[in-house]
Amino acid sequence: MNIGQSRHAEASSQSQIFHPLHTVYCIGAPRFRSQVARDAACLLDVDETVESWSCQSRSFSDGTDLHLPDFLVNRDDGDSYVVDILGQRPVPSWVPRVAELEGFRYQAWSEDDLPPVRLRNAKDLIRYARVETSLVDRVILLSALKEAGSLRLSEAITMASGTKAIPIIFSMILQRLITIDMDEELIGPDSVIRCSRY
């Protein structure tokens, strides 16, 4: 495939919509080639080492072909990563070398690399990505956590504003003000929340 054909193929991949719709740390327009890519982006949004990410925002070339990776990811270690999602289209063998020559670390993820429990929790949280928390709710919950060290989710719910408690708490997790275990089991009443280290 030459550069012109590659650009046409990339443009034709932008017509589908994948859920959830909102993002948290995405810079620019969120564009995904598949649901697996959308799922991977959910995991980027709940990864505390990820400062920002963007979709298909930079192309790489070996002089003949053009490749547009799924994500560019900036992490808190100061490194930038190129991430391709495998299985939706072939990744040319030269891409990792060219990306690294241009100062990026290269990663290729498959659907099997996405941890199912963490992914389900991430998708549940991201439904609340557009919720705004009030100063009062933030101060009440953060003060209680600093005093107690940790709280079960069911306890924290009683401290926030009535029926808005879950959206408030989940929004604060996405803002990285508080943390909750994402990996062991699905988020529930006994899940423990703590103040964030970040």
N, C-alpha and C positions, 0 to 999 in steps of 0.2 A: 504494500500500500504506500503510495507516495504522500507527500505532505498535504496536497489538495484533497485527496481522498480521505485522509485521516481527519482533516478538519470537518469534512462533510459528515463523517460517521459520528464524530463527537457532537456536532450540532443536532443530529437527529436523535440523540439519546436523551434530550432534555425535556421531552414532552410528558413524561409520566410524573405522577404525584405519589409520594410515599409518606407514610405516617410513622410517628407523630410529626405534625407540621412545624412546630416551633423548635428553635435551637437556643442555646445559651451563650456559648463562647465562639460561635461562628462569625468570621469576618467576611463581609460580602454576602452575595446571594447563595443560599443553600441549594445545591443541585446534585442530585443523586442518580446513578445509573441503574440502581437496583435496590430492592428492599434490604439486601445484605449490607450494601453501602450505607443506607440510612441507619441500619442497626449499629453499624460500626461508629457512626457519628454520634449516636446516643451514648455510647461508651466513652467517646472523647469528651463529651460534655460533663460526665460525672467522674472523670479522671482528674484528681487534684494536682497532678504534675503537668497537666495541659493548660497552658496560658491562653492559647487561641488556636483556631484551626480554620482552614478555608477549603472550599470545594473547587477542584479543577481550575485553580487560579494561576498555574504556571506550567508551561509546556517545556519539554526537553526534546532535543534532536541530536541525532548522530550525523547530521549533514544530509541525510536522505529521507529518513522517516521522522515523523513527529509523534510524540507520546504525551498525553495529558493525564497525569496521575489523578486518583480520586481525591487525595487530601494533601495539603501541606500543614504540618503540625508544629507549633512552637511550644517547647516544654520549658519547665522552670530550671533545667540544667543548662540553659543557654543554647541548646542545640535545636536545629530545625530538621524535621523528618519529612520525607516523601513517603506516602502510604498508598499502595495499590491494593484494591480488593480483587482477589483472584476468582476466576470462574465466570466472569461476565464478558471478558474479552481477553485475548492473548496479550501478555506483557512482553515486549521485545527484550531479548537477552542483554542488550546493551544498556538498558535503562539504569540499573543499579550503579554501574560504573560511571555513567555520565552524571547522574545525580550526585554521587560522592565527589566527583571532580569539581562540581559546582558548589560544594560546601554543605550538602545535605546528607543525612543518614537515610538509608533506604530500608523500608519494611514492606513485606507483602503479607496480607492477612487473608485467610480463607474463612468461610462460614464456620468451620470447626474450631477456629481460634477464638470465637466470641463466646465467653462463658454464659451459659443460659440463665442462671439465677441472677447474676449481675445485670444482664441485658434486660430481663423482665423488670427488675427494680428500676433500672435507668429509664425505661419507657414509661413506667408509672409516674416517676418523678417529673419527667419532662412535660407531661400534660400541664404542669403548673409553672411552666417557664415564664409566663407573662403575668403572673400574680405579683402585685406590689404589696410589700409589707409595711405596716406603719411603724413609726419610731417607738410607739408605746409597746406594741407587740414584741418588737425586737429586744427592747430593754428588759421587759418582763421575763422573757424566756432566757435570754443570755444571763441575766442576773441569777435566775433560779439554777441554771446549769453551773455557773461559777461557784455557787454556794454548795450545791449537792455533788458536783463532779460529773454526774450523769443522771439521766432520767429515762424511764421507759416511755415509749411513745404515748401510751395511754395516759401517763401522768402529765406529760407535756401538753396534751390536748386540752386538759382542764385549765391551763394557764393562758391559752390564746383566746381569740374572740369568737366564742360560740361555734356556730356551724362553719366558720371560716378557718377553724384551727388547722385542719389538715392542709389546705392550700398554703397557709402562712408557714407552717413548719416545713413543708416540702420545698417551698420557695427559698427558705433560709438555707436548706441543704444545698440547693442548686447555686445559691450565692456564696457557698462555702463558709458561711458563718457558723454552721453546726455540721456535725458529721453523723452518719448512721451506717451500720454495717450493711454492705451491699452484696456480700459474697456468700454468706453461710446459708441464708434462707430468705424467703420472700418477706418484705417489710410487713410487719404486723404490730399488734398492740404491745407485744413484749420486746420489740426492737429497741435497742438502747441508743440514745442520742447523747452527744457530747459537744462541747465547744470545739471549734476547729483549731488545728495547730497553725493554720495559714493566716 
